[in-house]
Amino acid sequence: MEISDKLKFIKIAVFDQDSSSKKTSNDDYLGEVIIELQVLLSSGLLRETSHSLSKNKSLYS
């Protein structure tokens, strides 16, 4: 398997969640950013953390 040399980007959208529903239609859209994935991963800004709303999942923040 060969890994592509093409740049890979990630789009992150941020919403203010107003309810426990997973639908974003009722939530406030705060904005979004598109960033090169390698820049994000090598920045040192990511750290593993646990999220209080999902017991068996880990998120990166």
C-alpha positions as CSV (number, residue, x, y, z in Angstrom):
1,M,0.0,0.0,0.0
2,E,1.4,3.4,-1.0
3,I,0.7,6.5,0.8
4,S,-0.1,9.5,-1.5
5,D,2.2,12.4,-1.5
6,K,-0.7,14.8,-2.0
7,L,-1.5,17.2,0.8
8,K,-4.5,16.2,2.9
9,F,-6.7,18.7,4.5
10,I,-9.3,18.5,7.3
11,K,-12.3,20.7,7.7
12,I,-13.4,21.4,11.3
13,A,-16.8,23.0,11.9
14,V,-17.7,24.3,15.4
15,F,-21.3,24.4,16.7
16,D,-22.7,25.5,20.1
17,Q,-24.7,22.5,21.1
18,D,-28.0,23.6,22.6
19,S,-29.5,20.1,23.3
20,S,-28.5,16.5,23.6
21,S,-29.7,15.8,20.1
22,K,-27.0,14.8,17.6
23,K,-28.7,16.9,14.9
24,T,-26.9,20.2,14.3
25,S,-30.0,21.9,12.8
26,N,-30.9,23.5,16.1
27,D,-27.4,24.4,17.2
28,D,-25.6,27.7,16.6
29,Y,-22.9,27.5,13.9
30,L,-19.8,29.3,15.2
31,G,-17.5,28.8,12.3
32,E,-15.1,26.5,10.5
33,V,-11.4,26.1,9.5
34,I,-9.7,24.1,6.8
35,I,-6.2,23.1,7.7
36,E,-3.5,20.8,6.3
37,L,-3.7,17.6,8.3
38,Q,0.1,17.3,8.7
39,V,0.3,20.8,10.1
40,L,-2.3,20.0,12.7
41,L,-0.7,16.7,13.7
42,S,2.8,18.1,14.0
43,S,1.8,21.3,15.8
44,G,1.9,19.7,19.3
45,L,-1.5,21.3,20.1
46,L,-3.3,18.0,20.1
47,R,-3.5,16.0,23.3
48,E,-5.7,13.1,24.2
49,T,-8.5,13.8,26.6
50,S,-11.7,12.2,27.7
51,H,-15.1,13.8,27.1
52,S,-17.6,13.9,29.9
53,L,-20.6,13.2,27.5
54,S,-19.1,10.0,25.9
55,K,-17.8,7.5,28.4
56,N,-16.1,5.1,26.0
57,K,-14.6,7.5,23.5
58,S,-11.5,9.6,23.5
59,L,-11.3,13.0,21.7
60,Y,-8.4,15.1,20.8
61,S,-8.3,18.8,21.8
